[in-house]
């Protein structure tokens, strides 16, 4: 026994050295890999400086590289100029005038959602359209933060957008007048063509959205609604807390969503006692404009078999961004957290594929959008098919 104890205690330092050595060996390997990439970066800068056909401004080259690195992370992360950093740090709000567009970056700025009743909606702009230029300035090098600043202005001022839709080669220029848009409001009505299907429109997930949904659904039930169609198309604004609160109305138990932060820390958001007050079957209308909080709401209902989805794939934008200042006054706008489904599956950047897909044909830019809502009609037909099978 004494010999065994001596061997055991003598082995402890050896094991510790092996473990520590292995850790530092892996760390050194990762550090070497990082330095290898930095050496290549330095070589590229040197080669551009010495071999490019024209004399280049290295500050511009390096800024372009920084922009590329940030944009390579996801569509909403970005490298910000000192002026953008100063505005964000000051907390100074943007001007009140808006055109009603929510944008992201996909080479150019791309329209994700169009606000109901906004100048952009009245002009026929649709999710998926690309904004190639704003007031003649190309958007190729604009971040989402910069793009939103360019779109905003004092109410009554004008902004010209150069748009591309589908395979269009030449951009279509359109002038919009910025407006002070009213707060988005939840609305509902009983669909006359069905008699017992209530239509609920959620244009954004603001702070009071759960109370508004509960009140509207109660009215629809009183009017005879036995099924709900909830329309979250073009719903890209709001907060994740509000979206989770709205989901609690429909889901009685289980994990509604998971927030994952940098480093892998996860916070599950669970349904609690008293949740699930609305028991009506639900059909959800979704599209590219169903972004951010709307996607968390949708996945919470779908995963718990509380809803069927109809339409097109959602945006896949459930990240949370924050400012990281850099030396010299510039900064990084980085996604530091993201929301996952209750099962732990990523939404960002993949989006949600509808159970019943519906293709929507858009006219050429400048022509009015079709009045016929093929997605809503397909949802009504799906409800009737299920009712017919049940009968």
N, C-alpha and C positions, 0 to 999 in steps of 0.2 A: 504493500500500500504506500509506504514511504517513497519507494522508487517511482511509483506511478504519479504521486503528487509532485515530485521533483521534475519529472518529465513534463507534466501538465503545465506547471508554472513557468518552466523554461521555454515552453512552446508559445506562450502568450505573446511575448515580444516579437517572435518570428512571424506569427499570424498577423499581428498589428502592422508590422513593417510591410508584409505582403499586400494587405488591404490598402494601406495608405499609398504604397507604391503604385498599385493598380489604379487607384483614383487619380493620382497625379499624372500617371501615364496617359489615361484617357483625356484628362484636362489638357495635358500638353499636346496630345494629338489634335484635339479640337482647336486649340490655340494656333497650332501650326497650319491647320486647314484655313483658319481665318486669315492669318498672315499671308498665306499663299494667294488667296483671292485679292488681298490688298496690294500685293506686289503686281499681280496682273493688272489691277486697276491703275496703279502708278505707271505701268508700262504703256497702257492704252493712252493715258493722258500725255505722256511723253511722245508717243508716236504721232498723235494728232497734232501736237505742237510743232513737231519737226518735219512732218511729211504731208500735211494737208495742203491742198493746192492754194488756199488763201490763208492769210494771217488770221488766226482765231483769237477771240477773247477767252482766255482760260476760265475767267469767272463765269461766263455764260456756259461753257462746256461743263464745268463742275456743277452748276445749278441744274442743268439739264439732267446730269447723272443722278443728282439727289432726287429730283422729281421722279425719274424713272424707277428708282429703288422704292420710293414710297408708293407709287401707283401700282407696282408689281405685287404689293401685299393684298389689296382688295380695291374695289371701285370707289370707296369713300375715304381711304387713307390718302394723305397728300403731304407734300412739302409746301410750306407756306412762306410767303415773303414777309419781311419785317413789318410792312404796313398792315397786313392781315393779322399778324401776331399782336400788334399794338391794339387793334380794334377788339380782338377777342379778349385780351387781357383787361382792357378798360371796361368791358361789359356794355359798351355803347350799342344800343339796339340799331338795327337797320331801319331805313325809312319805311313808313307804313304802306306805301304804294306797292301793290303786287299785281302780277299778271295771272297767277294761279297755277304755276308750274312747279313740280318737284322733280329735281334732276339728279342724275348720277353720272359717273364717268365710264364711258366705253369707247375709247379712242377720242371721240368728240364728247361733248355733254349730251346725254340722252334723256329724253322725257320719260320719267317713271310714272307720274300721275298728273292728272289735270283736275283742278278743283271745280266742283259743281258750280255752274252759273258764273264762272270767272271769264275775263276777257279771252283767255286761251281756249276755254271750252266753247265759247261763242264763235271763235275763229276756226273751229274744227280741228285743233291740234289734238293728237291722240297719244296714249302711251306707246313707247317704242320709236317715236319720231326722234331724229337727231337734230340738235341745235349746232349747226356748223359755225355760225358767227353771231355775235351780239353787237349791234350797232357797228357792223363792219369789222370787228375784231375777231379773228378766229378763236375758237374754243379749244383747239388742240392742246394748248399749254395751260388751260385754265383748270384749277381744281374745282371740286364741288363747292367749297367755301367761296372761292372767287366768282364762280358762276352765279351763285345765289346773290352775291353782292351786286353783280352787274344787272341782274333781273329786277332788283328792287330799286325804288326811287320814290320821290314825292308823288302823292296822288294827283292825277291829271297830266303827268309827264309821259312822254312816249318812248318806246323802245322798239327797235327793228330787229327781228330774228330771221336768220337764214336757215331754213329747215330742209331736211332730207327725209323722205319716207320710202321704205322698201328699196327697190333697185333704181330709184331716181338718180340720174347723173347730175343734173343741174339743180342747185338749191332754189327753194321757193322763198322769196322775201315777203314778210308780213309785218305790218306795224301794229303794235298793241298799245293801248292806253292803260297805264297802271291805275289801280283802284284800291281803295281801302275796303278790303273784303270783310264781310260780316263773319261772325263765328259760325262754324259748321254745326248744323242741327240735325239730330236724329229725327226721322219722319217715318210714317207708316200709313198703309191703306189696305183695305180689303180688295183683292183683285176681283173685279166684276165678272170676268170671264170664267172664274172658277167657283165663286160663291163661298168657299171655305178656306181659301189660302190667303194668308196675310203677307204683305210685302213690307219688309223693314229695311230702310236705307240707313247705313252707318257711314257717313262721309269721312269721319275722323274719330280718333279715340282720345277725346279730351277728358278733362278731369271728371266731369259729371256724366260721362257716357253711360255708366252702368245704371244710374237712376233713370236716365232718359229711356234706355232700352226697356227697363222694367215697367215704366209707366205706359209706354207705347204698346208693348205686348199685352198688357192688361186690357187696354182699350180694344185691341184687335180680338182678343178672346171674347170679350163682351159682345162684339159684333158678329161672332160666329166662326172665327178662325180656328181650324183644326190642324193646320200645318203652317210653318213659317218659311218664307224665302228671305234670307238675309243677304243683302247686297253690300259687299265690301270692296267692290271694284273702285279703283282710283282713290282708295283710302290709304294714304301714305303718311298722314300727320298724326300726332298724338304721342302718348307715353306708353311704355310697356306696363307700368303699374295699372293704368286705366284699362289696357287690353286684358290683363289677367283678371281684374275686377269684373269685367264684362263676361269673361269665360266662366267665372264662378256662378253666374246666373243659370248656366246650362249644364254644368258638370258637378255632380254631387260628391264625388270622391276620386282620389288618385292625384298624380302629379300633373299639373297643368303645363308647366314649362320648367326649364332649368337654365339658370344664368351661369355661364362659364367665364371666369376671369383669366387674365394673363397668369400663366403658371399652372393652369389646370384646376384651380379651386372651383368647385361647383356648389351652387345654392339652389336646391329644389324648391319650387313654389307649389304648395299642396292645396287641394280643396279642403275646406274645413266644414265643421258641423253647420248645417243651415244652408249650405250651397246647393245649387241645382233646383232653384225654385221654379224655373220655367221647364216644363216637361214636354212641350209640343215638339214633334219631329221637325227637323231643320234641314233646309237645303241652302248651301252657301254659294253665292256667285263671286268668282274670283277672276283676276287678270293680272297683268304685269304691274298695274298700279296698286295691287294689294301688297303693300310693302311695310316692313318694320313691325309695329304693334299689331297691324291687321293680320300678319302672318302668324304671330304668336296666338292670337285669338282663334284663327282657323285651325291650327294644328291641335290646340287644346280640345276643340270639339270633335275633330276628325279622329284623333287617337282614342277617344273614349266613346266612339261610335255614336256620337250625338248629331252628326251631320254628314251629308253627302255634298261633294264639291262639284260644281259645274262651271266651265269656262276655259281659261288659259292659265299657264304656269305663272306663279307669282314671282316677285322680283328677287327674292333671296337676299334681303338686306336687313339682318337682325343684329348688326353690330352697334356698339356704343363707342363713340370717339371722344378723345380728349386731347388738349394741347400739351405738347412737350416742347418748351422753349430750347433754342440752340444758341450757341455763342454767335455773336454778331447780330442778334436780333431776329433771325429767321426762326422757324419752328417746324415741328412735325405734327400733323393732325392724324392720330393713330387710333385704330380700333383696339381698345384694351379689354373689351368683354364682348360676348355675344350670347344670344338666346338659342337654346336647343329645344327640341321637342321634349315632351315628358319622358319619352323612352331614351333620351340622350342622343338622338340623331341630329346632325347639323341641318339647319335651315339656310344659313349663310355659307356660301353664296349660291346654293343649288335651287332654292325656291321650293314650291309645293306644286306637284303635278296634279291636276284635277282628275277625279274619278271619271267624269264624263267630259271629254274635251270637245270644245266647240270652236271651229275656225271662224274668224271674223274678217271679212273682206273689207278693206278700207279703200275709199276712192282716192284719186290723185289729190295732192295738196292744193288747196284753194277751192275744192268742191265740198259741199256740205256733207257731213256724216249721215249715214242712213238713219231714218227715224225708226225703222224696225229693229227691235232688240232681240236678236236671234238667241242670245244666251238665256234671257229670261223665258223665252218661248220654249227652249229646250228643257229648262228646269221644270216648267209647268207640265210638259209632256212626260217627263220622268216621274213626277208625282202621280200623275194619272195612271201611268203604267203600273206602278207599285200598288195603287189602290185597286186597279183592275185585277191584278194577280191575287191580292188578298181576298177579293170578293169571290 
